Amino acid sequence: MFSSAPRCSSGRVEGNAIMKPTFLVSAALLAAAAAGCSHGEAPKAPAGTPVPVSVAAATEQDLVTPFEAGGVVRAQRVAVVVSRIMADVRAVPVKAGDRVRAGQALVLLDGRELQAHRTRASASQAAVTQATALAEADRQAAEAALALARLTHERIAGLKAKNSATQGELDEAVATLRGAEARMRVAEARVAEARASIESAAAGASAADVAASYATLTAPFDGVVTEKSVDPGNMASPGQPLVTVEDDRNFRLEVRLDESRAAFVHAGDQVRVRLDGGAADATGRVAEVQRMLDSSSHDFLVKIDLPSGTSLRSGMYGRAVFRGAARKGLAVPESAVVTRGQLSSVFVVDSDNRARLRLVNASEPADGRVEIRAGLQAGERVVLAPPPALADGSPVVVGPASSGSNR
C-alpha cells in the first residue's frame, strides 16, 4: 500500500503519484513538496536592529461613557433690525454679505414728517423759553411792588401810632400790601408754570429727535449682514424685519438633550465639538443650560460657546460629545492606538520583546485615553507613539521612559 502524502527526503519527492512528463506538473509537485518540508514551524523573522520604544500596560480604569448630540451653529449675537414707524423705504445701502461697523446706516426711511415734528418741537421749546423770561420779569416787578407796599404800610402804621395818620390811610396801606402779596404769589406761580413748560418742551424736543432718528436704521454692532428683507420703494411698518446682522467673531453650538441626561451637563463644562463643512474639531464650553423642558419633546437646550478664530458660519451642523456615566473598562493611552481608515490597531510587546501588530475594537478618545473593547487583555504592554520604522515582528528595546500604566 502506498502513502497518499509526499515525503521530504534529500530534496526528492517520493510517493505513489505518477510523474507526468510535463514541466508544469513537475513544478507544481516541487512547490507542494517544498511547502510540506516546514515540519509545522513558521519561519522566524530575520533579526534586525531593535527599535527603541516606550510602552504602557493596558489596565482597568474608571471611564465615562460619552454621548453625542447634534445641533446647529449660530452666532452668539444676532440682531434683526426692524422698523419702528410706518414710512417709505428711501434707500438700503447694504446687501447680504457686507461687513458693517457699529452705527453704520443700514436702511434709510422717509423721515420728512418726523423732521417737521422735530422742527415744531424746537420752536415750541424756544417759545416756552421766552414765556419763562417774561414770567421772571413779572415776578421781579411784583417783588418790587411788594417791597414798596411793605415800606408804605410800615410808615403809615408808625404815623397812626403817633396819631399823625388817619385810620383810612392805614386801611389803604394794608389793602395795598395785601394786593402786592397776591400779585407776588401769582407771579411766582407763573414762573413755576413756565419752568415746567420748559421741561415739557425740552422733553418733547428730545422725543422728536428720537423719533426723527427712527428714519435711519443703523448697525448695533460690528458684524456681517446676513439677510436683507426690503428694497427701496417698499413700505416699512412697525415691527417689520428689514436687515439681519450677526457678529461673526463669536459662535455657539445649540443642541437639545433628553431630560434623562440633564445630570451630566453643567455650565462651564468643556465639550468636544465635531463640525461639518470641513471645519476642524474644537473644544467648546457650556455657556448656558436651559432647564425649561419642551412640552412636546421633553428636551432642554444647551448652548456651547465655540473658540474664536475658527472658520465657522451660521447654519453649520455640529455634534457635541458630552461625558456620561462612569464605569470600569480596559484602556490604553491615546498615543498607542494607530487608526487607518475604519481599522484600529496597537503594537503589543510580547515576552520575546517583539512588537506584534494587533487589531482592536477601540472607542473614541476621551481625556487622553482610549477604551479597548476587544483585542487586548489587562496587563499586556502596548507601544506608545509607534515610530515609523516599527513593523509587525520587529525586535524592540523598551526605553527608560516607559511606564507600567496609563496614569
C-alpha positions as CSV (number, residue, x, y, z in Angstrom):
1,M,0.0,0.0,0.0
2,F,1.4,3.4,-0.9
3,S,1.3,6.6,1.2
4,S,-1.1,9.3,-0.1
5,A,1.2,12.2,1.1
6,P,4.6,13.1,-0.3
7,R,7.7,12.9,1.9
8,C,10.8,15.0,2.1
9,S,14.0,13.2,1.5
10,S,17.2,14.9,0.4
11,G,15.3,17.3,-1.8
12,R,13.5,14.4,-3.7
13,V,9.8,13.8,-3.8
14,E,8.7,10.3,-3.2
15,G,5.2,8.9,-3.3
16,N,2.7,6.9,-5.2
17,A,1.9,9.8,-7.6
18,I,2.8,9.1,-11.2
19,M,5.3,11.7,-12.6
20,K,3.9,13.2,-15.7
21,P,6.4,14.3,-18.4
22,T,5.3,17.9,-18.3
23,F,7.3,20.7,-16.9
24,L,4.2,22.4,-15.3
25,V,3.2,19.4,-13.3
26,S,6.7,18.8,-12.1
27,A,7.0,22.4,-11.0
28,A,3.7,22.2,-9.1
29,L,4.8,19.0,-7.3
30,L,8.1,20.5,-6.3
31,A,6.4,23.6,-4.9
32,A,4.0,21.4,-2.9
33,A,6.9,19.4,-1.6
34,A,8.8,22.5,-0.5
35,A,5.8,23.7,1.3
36,G,5.5,20.4,3.2
37,C,9.1,20.5,4.4
38,S,8.5,23.0,7.1
39,H,7.8,20.3,9.7
40,G,4.9,22.6,11.1
41,E,7.2,25.5,12.1
42,A,6.8,29.1,10.9
43,P,9.9,30.8,9.6
44,K,11.4,33.2,12.1
45,A,11.6,36.9,11.2
46,P,15.1,38.0,10.3
47,A,16.8,39.6,13.3
48,G,17.3,43.3,12.9
49,T,18.3,46.3,14.9
50,P,16.0,46.6,17.9
51,V,13.7,49.6,17.8
52,P,13.6,51.7,21.0
53,V,10.1,52.2,22.2
54,S,8.1,53.3,25.2
55,V,5.3,51.1,26.5
56,A,2.4,51.2,28.8
57,A,0.2,48.4,30.2
58,A,-3.4,48.1,29.4
59,T,-5.2,48.5,32.7
60,E,-8.7,48.6,34.1
61,Q,-9.6,52.2,34.7
62,D,-12.5,54.5,35.6
63,L,-14.0,55.5,32.3
64,V,-17.0,57.6,31.3
65,T,-19.5,56.7,28.6
66,P,-19.6,59.6,26.2
67,F,-22.8,60.5,24.3
68,E,-23.3,62.8,21.4
69,A,-25.9,65.3,20.4
70,G,-26.3,67.2,17.2
71,G,-27.2,70.9,16.8
72,V,-26.8,74.0,14.7
73,V,-24.0,76.6,14.9
74,R,-25.3,80.1,15.5
75,A,-23.7,83.5,16.1
76,Q,-23.7,84.5,19.8
77,R,-25.1,87.9,18.9
78,V,-27.7,88.3,16.2
79,A,-29.7,91.5,15.6
80,V,-32.8,91.7,13.5
81,V,-33.2,95.4,12.6
82,V,-36.9,96.3,12.4
83,S,-38.8,99.5,11.7
84,R,-40.5,101.4,14.5
85,I,-42.5,103.6,12.2
86,M,-44.6,103.3,9.1
87,A,-42.7,105.0,6.2
88,D,-41.4,104.5,2.7
89,V,-38.0,103.0,2.3
90,R,-35.8,105.5,0.6
91,A,-32.5,103.5,0.4
92,V,-30.8,100.3,1.5
93,P,-27.1,101.0,1.2
94,V,-26.1,97.4,2.2
95,K,-26.6,93.9,0.9
96,A,-26.2,90.4,2.3
97,G,-22.5,89.6,2.9
98,D,-21.4,93.2,3.6
99,R,-19.3,93.8,6.6
100,V,-20.6,96.8,8.7
101,R,-19.5,98.8,11.6
102,A,-21.5,99.8,14.7
103,G,-23.5,102.9,13.8
104,Q,-23.3,102.4,10.1
105,A,-26.6,103.2,8.2
106,L,-28.4,100.1,7.0
107,V,-31.9,101.4,5.9
108,L,-33.0,105.0,5.2
109,L,-36.7,105.7,5.6
110,D,-38.7,108.8,4.6
111,G,-38.5,111.0,7.7
112,R,-39.9,114.3,6.4
113,E,-42.9,114.2,8.7
114,L,-40.7,113.3,11.7
115,Q,-38.4,116.1,10.8
116,A,-41.4,118.5,10.7
117,H,-42.4,117.3,14.2
118,R,-38.8,117.9,15.3
119,T,-38.8,121.5,14.0
120,R,-42.2,122.2,15.6
121,A,-40.9,120.9,19.0
122,S,-37.8,123.1,18.7
123,A,-40.0,126.1,18.0
124,S,-42.2,125.3,21.0
125,Q,-39.2,125.0,23.2
126,A,-38.0,128.4,22.1
127,A,-41.4,129.9,22.7
128,V,-41.6,128.5,26.2
129,T,-38.2,129.9,26.9
130,Q,-39.4,133.3,26.0
131,A,-42.5,132.9,28.1
132,T,-40.4,131.9,31.0
133,A,-38.3,135.0,30.7
134,L,-41.5,137.1,30.7
135,A,-42.8,135.4,33.8
136,E,-39.5,136.0,35.5
137,A,-39.8,139.8,34.7
138,D,-43.4,139.9,36.0
139,R,-42.2,138.2,39.2
140,Q,-39.4,140.8,39.6
141,A,-42.0,143.6,39.2
142,A,-44.3,142.0,41.7
143,E,-41.5,141.6,44.1
144,A,-40.6,145.3,43.8
145,A,-44.2,146.3,44.3
146,L,-44.5,144.1,47.3
147,A,-41.4,145.8,48.8
148,L,-42.8,149.2,48.3
149,A,-46.2,148.2,49.8
150,R,-44.5,146.9,52.9
151,L,-42.5,150.1,53.4
152,T,-45.6,152.2,52.9
153,H,-47.5,150.1,55.4
154,E,-44.8,150.3,58.0
155,R,-44.6,154.1,57.6
156,I,-48.4,154.6,57.8
157,A,-48.6,152.3,60.7
158,G,-45.9,154.3,62.5
159,L,-47.7,157.6,61.8
160,K,-51.0,156.2,63.0
161,A,-49.4,155.2,66.3
162,K,-48.5,158.8,66.7
163,N,-51.9,160.0,65.6
164,S,-50.3,161.6,62.6
165,A,-52.3,159.4,60.1
166,T,-55.9,158.6,59.8
167,Q,-57.4,155.1,60.0
168,G,-58.4,155.4,56.4
169,E,-54.8,155.9,55.3
170,L,-53.8,152.8,57.3
171,D,-56.5,150.7,55.8
172,E,-55.5,151.8,52.3
173,A,-51.8,150.9,53.1
174,V,-52.9,147.5,54.4
175,A,-55.0,146.8,51.3
176,T,-52.2,147.8,49.0
177,L,-49.8,145.4,50.9
178,R,-52.3,142.5,50.5
179,G,-52.7,143.2,46.8
180,A,-48.9,143.3,46.3
181,E,-48.5,140.0,48.1
182,A,-51.2,138.4,46.0
183,R,-49.6,139.6,42.8
184,M,-46.3,138.2,44.0
185,R,-47.9,134.8,44.5
186,V,-49.4,134.9,41.0
187,A,-46.0,135.8,39.5
188,E,-44.2,133.0,41.3
189,A,-46.9,130.6,40.1
190,R,-46.4,131.8,36.5
191,V,-42.7,131.4,36.8
192,A,-43.1,127.8,38.1
193,E,-45.5,127.1,35.3
194,A,-43.1,128.5,32.7
195,R,-40.2,126.4,34.1
196,A,-42.4,123.3,34.0
197,S,-43.3,124.2,30.4
198,I,-39.6,124.4,29.6
199,E,-39.0,120.9,30.9
200,S,-42.0,119.7,28.9
201,A,-40.9,121.4,25.8
202,A,-37.4,120.0,26.2
203,A,-38.8,116.5,26.6
204,G,-40.9,117.0,23.6
205,A,-37.9,118.2,21.5
206,S,-35.9,115.2,22.8
207,A,-38.8,112.8,21.8
208,A,-38.9,114.5,18.4
209,D,-35.2,114.0,18.0
210,V,-35.5,110.3,18.9
211,A,-38.5,109.9,16.6
212,A,-36.5,111.5,13.8
213,S,-33.7,109.1,14.3
214,Y,-36.1,106.2,13.5
215,A,-35.8,107.2,9.9
216,T,-32.2,106.0,9.8
217,L,-31.7,102.4,11.0
218,T,-28.1,101.6,11.9
219,A,-26.0,98.6,12.8
220,P,-26.0,97.9,16.6
221,F,-22.5,96.3,16.5
222,D,-19.7,95.3,14.2
223,G,-20.7,92.3,12.1
224,V,-21.9,90.9,8.8
225,V,-25.2,91.5,7.0
226,T,-26.7,88.0,6.6
227,E,-30.2,88.9,5.3
228,K,-31.8,91.9,3.6
229,S,-35.6,91.7,3.5
230,V,-36.6,95.1,2.0
231,D,-35.8,97.2,-1.1
232,P,-36.2,100.9,-1.9
233,G,-39.8,101.8,-2.6
234,N,-41.3,99.3,-0.2
235,M,-43.4,100.4,2.8
236,A,-41.9,99.7,6.1
237,S,-44.3,99.1,9.0
238,P,-43.6,98.9,12.8
239,G,-42.1,95.5,13.8
240,Q,-41.2,94.5,10.2
241,P,-37.8,92.9,9.9
242,L,-35.6,94.7,7.4
243,V,-32.0,93.6,7.8
244,T,-30.3,90.9,9.9
245,V,-26.8,91.5,11.3
246,E,-24.7,88.9,13.1
247,D,-21.4,89.1,15.0
248,D,-19.2,86.7,13.1
249,R,-16.4,86.8,15.7
250,N,-18.1,84.5,18.2
251,F,-20.3,81.5,17.6
252,R,-22.0,78.9,19.7
253,L,-23.4,75.4,19.1
254,E,-27.0,74.9,20.2
255,V,-28.0,71.3,20.9
256,R,-31.0,69.7,22.6
257,L,-30.7,66.9,25.1
258,D,-33.1,64.4,26.5
259,E,-34.2,65.2,30.1
260,S,-32.6,61.9,31.3
261,R,-29.1,63.4,30.6
262,A,-29.6,66.6,32.4
263,A,-27.5,65.5,35.3
264,F,-24.4,65.1,33.1
265,V,-24.4,68.7,31.7
266,H,-23.4,71.8,33.7
267,A,-22.5,75.3,32.8
268,G,-18.7,75.7,32.4
269,D,-18.1,72.1,31.2
270,Q,-15.5,71.6,28.5
271,V,-17.1,69.8,25.5
272,R,-15.5,68.4,22.3
273,V,-17.3,69.5,19.2
274,R,-17.2,68.0,15.8
275,L,-18.1,70.3,13.0
276,D,-19.2,69.6,9.4
277,G,-18.3,71.5,6.3
278,G,-14.6,71.0,6.6
279,A,-14.1,72.9,9.8
280,A,-11.7,71.5,12.3
281,D,-12.9,69.9,15.5
282,A,-12.9,72.3,18.5
283,T,-13.3,72.3,22.3
284,G,-16.2,74.4,23.5
285,R,-17.5,75.5,26.8
286,V,-21.1,75.0,28.0
287,A,-22.3,78.6,28.5
288,E,-26.0,78.1,29.2
289,V,-28.3,75.2,30.1
290,Q,-31.9,76.0,29.8
291,R,-33.7,73.8,32.3
292,M,-37.1,74.5,30.9
293,L,-38.2,71.4,29.1
294,D,-40.0,71.5,25.8
295,S,-43.6,70.3,26.4
296,S,-43.7,68.2,23.3
297,S,-40.3,66.7,23.1
298,H,-39.3,66.8,26.8
299,D,-35.8,68.0,26.0
300,F,-33.8,71.1,27.0
301,L,-31.5,73.4,25.2
302,V,-27.7,73.6,25.7
303,K,-25.6,76.5,24.3
304,I,-21.9,75.8,23.8
305,D,-19.6,78.7,23.2
306,L,-17.0,77.8,20.4
307,P,-13.5,79.3,20.4
308,S,-12.9,82.3,18.2
309,G,-10.7,82.3,15.2
310,T,-12.3,79.2,13.6
311,S,-13.9,79.2,10.2
312,L,-17.5,78.9,11.2
313,R,-20.7,80.1,9.7
314,S,-24.3,80.2,11.0
315,G,-26.3,77.2,10.0
316,M,-23.4,74.7,10.1
317,Y,-24.1,71.3,11.7
318,G,-22.1,70.1,14.6
319,R,-22.1,67.4,17.2
320,A,-21.1,67.8,20.8
321,V,-19.6,64.9,22.8
322,F,-20.6,65.0,26.5
323,R,-19.3,63.0,29.4
324,G,-21.7,60.4,30.5
325,A,-21.9,57.9,33.4
326,A,-18.7,56.5,35.0
327,R,-17.8,52.8,34.7
328,K,-14.9,50.4,34.7
329,G,-13.1,49.5,31.4
330,L,-9.8,48.4,29.8
331,A,-8.0,51.4,28.5
332,V,-4.7,52.5,26.9
333,P,-3.1,55.9,26.2
334,E,-4.5,57.5,23.1
335,S,-1.0,57.6,21.5
336,A,-0.8,53.8,21.5
337,V,-3.7,53.4,19.0
338,V,-3.0,53.5,15.3
339,T,-6.0,54.3,13.1
340,R,-6.1,53.7,9.4
341,G,-9.5,54.3,7.9
342,Q,-12.0,52.3,9.9
343,L,-9.4,50.0,11.4
344,S,-7.7,50.5,14.8
345,S,-4.6,48.6,15.9
346,V,-1.9,48.6,18.6
347,F,1.6,47.2,18.8
348,V,1.8,44.7,21.6
349,V,5.3,43.8,23.0
350,D,5.4,40.0,23.7
351,S,7.7,38.1,26.0
352,D,10.4,37.9,23.4
353,N,10.5,41.7,23.1
354,R,9.0,41.8,19.7
355,A,6.2,44.1,18.5
356,R,3.1,42.3,17.3
357,L,0.5,44.3,15.4
358,R,-2.9,43.5,16.7
359,L,-6.3,44.8,15.6
360,V,-8.5,46.1,18.4
361,N,-12.0,47.4,18.8
362,A,-11.4,50.9,20.2
363,S,-13.7,53.6,21.3
364,E,-13.3,57.3,20.7
365,P,-10.5,59.0,22.7
366,A,-11.5,60.7,25.9
367,D,-9.2,62.5,28.3
368,G,-6.2,61.2,26.5
369,R,-7.3,57.5,26.9
370,V,-9.0,55.0,24.6
371,E,-11.1,52.2,25.7
372,I,-10.3,48.8,24.2
373,R,-13.5,46.8,23.9
374,A,-11.8,43.7,22.3
375,G,-8.4,42.6,21.2
376,L,-6.4,43.2,24.4
377,Q,-6.1,41.8,27.8
378,A,-5.3,43.6,31.1
379,G,-1.5,43.8,31.7
380,E,-0.4,43.5,28.1
381,R,2.2,46.1,27.1
382,V,1.4,48.4,24.2
383,V,3.8,50.7,22.3
384,L,3.3,54.4,22.8
385,A,3.5,56.6,19.7
386,P,4.8,53.8,17.5
387,P,7.8,55.0,15.4
388,P,7.5,54.7,11.6
389,A,10.3,52.0,11.5
390,L,8.2,49.7,13.7
391,A,6.6,46.7,11.9
392,D,4.9,43.5,12.9
393,G,7.6,41.2,14.4
394,S,10.2,43.9,14.8
395,P,12.5,43.5,17.8
396,V,12.2,46.3,20.3
397,V,14.1,47.6,23.3
398,V,11.9,49.2,26.0
399,G,13.3,52.6,26.8
400,P,13.6,54.1,30.3
401,A,10.7,56.5,29.5
402,S,8.3,53.6,29.5
403,S,5.7,53.2,32.3
404,G,3.7,50.3,33.5
405,S,0.3,52.1,33.5
406,N,-1.6,54.7,31.7
407,R,-1.6,57.1,34.5
